[in-house]
Amino acid sequence: MSKSIRNSILSRVRLAFYGMVGIAALVLFKILVIQVWQGELWEKKASENGVSFQTIKANRGNILADDGSLLATNLPYYRLAIDPYFPKDTVFNQYVDTLAALLAQRFGEKSKEQWVLELKTARADKKRYKILTKEPFDHLLKDEISVWPMVSMGKKAGVFFEKTERRFRPFDNLARRTIGFVQQDSGRNIFGRGLEFSFQHVLAGRDGQAIFQKVGAEQWKPINDGSYIRPEDGLDIQTTINVDLQAHAEQALQKVLAAKNADFGSVIVMEVKTGAIKAIVNLSKDKKGEFVEDNNYAVAGLAEPGSTFKIATMAALLEEANINLDDTVQTGDGTYRFYGDAVMTDTKKGGHGRLTVKQVFELSSNIGTSKLVFKYFRKNPEKFVEYLDKFGLTQKLDFQMLGEPAPFVKRPSDPTWSGATLPWMSIGYELKLTPLHTLTFCNALANDGYMVKPYIVKRVLNGNNVVKEFETGVRGSRLVSANTVAKMRELMIGVVENGTAKSIRSDYFKMAGKTGTSEKVVGGSYTEQHYTSFVGYFPAENPMYSCIVIVDNPDGGYGGTAAAPVFRDIADFAYSQRLTRELTPNAKIADALPPVPKSAYQADLNLLTEKFGIKKTVQTKEPWVYVRTAGDTLKMLGHKMEANVVPNVVGMTMRDAVYILENKGFKVLFTGKGKVKQQSVLAGTKFTKGERILLRLG
């Protein structure tokens, strides 16, 4: 090939290449012009032509209680909207005054005249979309509005309902902080709290997408052009929360917080064998002085635990040394010096003198506890911390809810470690734990020394199909020996029978536990404010539940007088449930009471007996009566409603029960249908106005 031919071919190739580059550059430039400089113009044209790329929201999954009751679900809500430019002049002019009058009358946000002016102005401005109701409303109100003029005409009048969804909690604020919420900020970042946020990836599902075409006044249909992506609805989560225990725990804690004028409080109730959280309560005082669920102190609240930590200290001592519970310790006059200025004190004025090891624990002697720890761990304080490692008190529990912090536990290598650290750590100072950590270790002592991982969600469901099951997780081998478990049980029973919590002793079953009171640090210094607590399990001989109670800064209260009574209240309630199941399988709580006849309003019964010719005997003038049958005769006995005493409404119709309870000042919640089979607050007990009571119907 000659040089001239070769050059000619190269020139043509080069020309073709430059041409292609030029065309590509023009295409790229045109794309930039359309997307950047003319983007708004073309979007407007697409809107005018009725085409829009829209997101199809997925339905959010439900949150369920342990028995399948709904704790949180989505319900449809609606807004009323109009395309003011769509209806014909005859339709708009005929009905606009009537629509304006109904909007003003039903919602009261604007006068009839203001609505007429706004609607006519929007029509004159050729607006295609206007919201008529500020707040979303439910289906009942939607049915009412549907018969209004213009609204009933639908597309012809350009009026339509815009559907949205709202999260609804059937039990109102029950377990509100635990259920939590999810929100999205302006930057479309997801944030929230509780189970809603922790299980967002499960509950949220996946939104779909499609191109929609406008077919009427704000009426759209998807165009099936292959780009349609179906939404995937969220899955349900079933929790371990027991509605009855949760409601009672909230009531029991709220009573004490109000009576003691405390700042906040927490309760956790755990099933001993499984680690399932059956109730979790977090109440703090708001600006109005009312107690509401806000911060999750139970899971995320790091604090110096005080004397409840002595269960770990004593367990470490029993594991490390050959200590008998009748060995003695001299606690002196109530003060003891460690390294000069570090003075340990006991709460009893004048001191306890010589105590047995058992008495040291029962009376919560700081001096006795710290002297024992100092004696056996002074030469090797790292060994004491290693026991805390073994007990699971130095690392996260990997709980299912987000927000759990790591415990703060010093080691001898820490630059702030001093000669006084070990004795003060032994009584629950110079370290910080969450209530959940303390309870989990206590639960291990109740569970024959085996630690189970606490959990609050037991399964993920797709309808009735189980997608994922969360099973009980036993963490390794025994934390302590069987001998230590037995001695710790004896010590913790002694606290309730003879020690700092003897005021909650029961004649019906034994409880095991430990009180705690620590001084709070404010501004870097310890103050007279106290963080009080009680942790334990019941029944002591065959543990069913473990429980921790926190009452922060009560007036004149300590662990034994502020937190322990809440524990006893919850234990009584839970024990009555267990007793019912053992005596009468499949029975409800109220069946544990002596057999109770059905109850009703006497005037109603009189009408029924007269109408149907039923024989009766009336032995009371009380308006409410118990009803018993004797052959073919109804006997009406007095059902006295004492002031400030919870009535027994089991056997009543829902109407009668709600009437009685609401007139007494209760806030009534209910599940099921039929007559009352169970009430969450036991009859005959004292109550205060505003308390919640849960009724189960069947």
CORFENUR-V762541 format. One record per helix or strand of 3 or more residues. SS is the DSSP state (H for helix, E for strand). FROM is the first residue (numbers start at 0). LEN is the number of residues. If there is no record, write none. Layout:
SS;FROM;LEN / SS;FROM;LEN
//
This chain:
H;2;35 / H;38;10 / E;50;6 / E;69;13 / H;88;19 / H;111;13 / H;138;7 / H;153;4 / E;158;10 / H;175;4 / E;180;4 / E;189;4 / H;193;5 / H;199;4 / E;207;9 / E;218;5 / E;235;4 / H;242;18 / E;263;8 / E;275;10 / H;296;4 / H;305;15 / E;327;3 / E;334;4 / E;341;4 / E;353;3 / H;356;6 / H;365;25 / H;420;6 / E;430;3 / H;434;12 / E;456;6 / E;464;5 / H;481;16 / H;501;3 / E;510;12 / E;524;14 / E;544;8 / H;558;25 / H;588;4 / E;597;4 / H;601;11 / E;614;4 / E;623;7 / E;632;6 / H;653;11 / E;666;5 / E;675;4 / E;691;6
//
